């Protein structure tokens, strides 16, 4: 069963997300994003209060890539919905470095 977004939930830059599995695919639905003109603070597309994002996370058939399909609609800033895909390659030979970030 898919959980619903709160009717009058707090709007934040990250929004409110609910997720569920469709077979081997994790689907994440995000709404309640705050309206802000700075995008993601690194020059991204601004967000309006009606922005809606759906991400679908899956693995490639050979298991070497994580595939993320994205659907974004935001009538305030996008003339039409955006759909895109990104793939991340499994690279176990690379070393992950820790960063001491101070928020």
C-alpha positions in Angstrom: 0.0 0.0 0.0 1.3 3.4 -0.9 1.3 6.1 1.8 -0.2 9.5 0.9 1.3 12.9 1.3 -0.1 14.9 4.1 -2.9 17.3 3.0 -1.4 20.4 4.7 2.1 19.2 5.3 5.1 21.6 5.8 6.8 22.7 2.6 10.6 22.3 2.6 13.4 22.5 0.0 13.5 18.6 0.0 9.7 18.2 0.1 7.8 15.2 1.4 8.5 11.8 -0.2 6.7 8.5 -0.1 8.1 5.4 -1.7 7.0 1.9 -2.7 8.2 -1.1 -4.7 6.9 -2.0 -8.1 8.6 -5.4 -8.6 12.4 -4.7 -8.4 11.9 -0.9 -8.9 11.8 1.6 -6.0 9.4 4.4 -6.8 9.8 7.7 -4.9 7.1 10.4 -5.2 7.9 13.8 -3.8 5.6 16.8 -3.3 5.3 19.7 -0.8 8.4 21.3 -2.1 8.9 24.9 -1.0 8.8 27.6 -3.6 12.4 29.0 -4.1 14.1 30.7 -6.9 17.6 29.4 -6.2 17.0 25.8 -7.4 19.1 23.4 -5.5 21.5 26.3 -4.4 24.0 25.3 -7.0 22.4 26.9 -10.0 19.6 24.4 -10.6 16.1 25.0 -11.8 14.0 27.0 -9.4 11.0 25.3 -7.8 7.4 26.4 -7.5 4.9 25.3 -4.9 3.3 22.9 -7.4 6.5 21.0 -8.2 6.1 17.2 -8.3 8.9 14.7 -8.8 8.7 11.0 -9.4 12.0 8.9 -9.4 12.2 5.3 -10.3 15.4 3.5 -9.1 16.3 0.1 -10.7 19.4 -2.0 -11.6 20.5 -2.8 -15.1 20.0 -6.4 -16.2 23.7 -7.2 -15.5 23.6 -5.5 -12.1 26.5 -3.1 -12.9 24.5 0.1 -13.1 21.9 1.9 -11.0 19.3 3.5 -13.3 17.3 6.5 -12.2 14.4 7.6 -14.3 13.1 11.0 -13.3 9.8 12.8 -14.0 9.4 16.4 -13.0 6.4 18.7 -13.4 6.3 22.3 -12.2 3.8 24.5 -14.1 5.4 27.7 -12.6 8.8 27.1 -14.1 8.5 24.4 -16.7 6.5 24.8 -19.9 6.0 21.0 -20.0 7.0 18.1 -17.8 10.6 16.9 -17.9 11.6 13.3 -18.2 15.2 12.1 -18.0 17.4 9.2 -17.1 20.8 8.9 -15.4 22.9 5.8 -14.9 25.5 5.3 -12.2 28.2 2.7 -12.8 29.1 0.2 -10.0 32.8 0.9 -9.3 34.0 -1.1 -6.3 37.6 -0.3 -7.1 37.1 3.4 -6.3 37.7 4.6 -2.7 35.1 6.7 -0.9 36.6 9.6 0.9 35.0 11.1 4.0 34.4 14.9 4.1 34.0 16.8 7.4 31.2 19.0 6.2 29.8 21.6 8.6 26.2 22.5 7.7 
